[in-house]
Amino acid sequence: MVMGSLAAFTAVLGLLAVVDYVLIAKVIRRGPRGLDLGAAADEPRSPALTF
């Protein structure tokens, strides 16, 4: 039972690591112009609000 729990825990953490890597790589490929949440890859970035 302990080995099964360890295997499941390792599998979940491994899956999360892969998802994290894919998401970080996607953000890096978009570059600084695509930082707005939900912005399409070809959509221009909206100007920042200044107070």
N, C-alpha and C positions, 0 to 999 in steps of 0.2 A: 504494500500500500504506500509506503514511503517512497519507493522508487517510482511508482506511478505518479504521485504528486510532484516529485522532482522533475520527471519527464514532462508533465503538463506545464509546470511553471517555466521550465526552460523553453518549451515550444512557444508559449505565450510571449515571453520576453524576446525570443528570437523574431517572432512575427512583428512585434512592436518596433524592434530595431530596424527591420527591413522597411516598414512603413515610414518610420522617421527618416531614414536615409533617402527614400524616394521623395518625400515631401520637401526635405531640405534641398535636394538636387533640383527639384522643380522651381523652387524659389530662387535659387542661384541662377538658373538658366533664364528666368524672367528678367533679372537684373534690377537695378534701382528704379527703373521707370514703372514697374508693375507691382509696387508695394501696396496699393490700395486693396483692401479686402474685397474679394468678389470681382475685381477688375479682370476683364478679358486680356489675353496676352497682347492684342494689338490696340487695346483701348488706351488713349492718352491719360496720363495721371492728372488728377484734379489738383489745382493749386492749394497749397497749405494755408490754413487760416492763421492769421497772426493777431494777437491781442495786445 
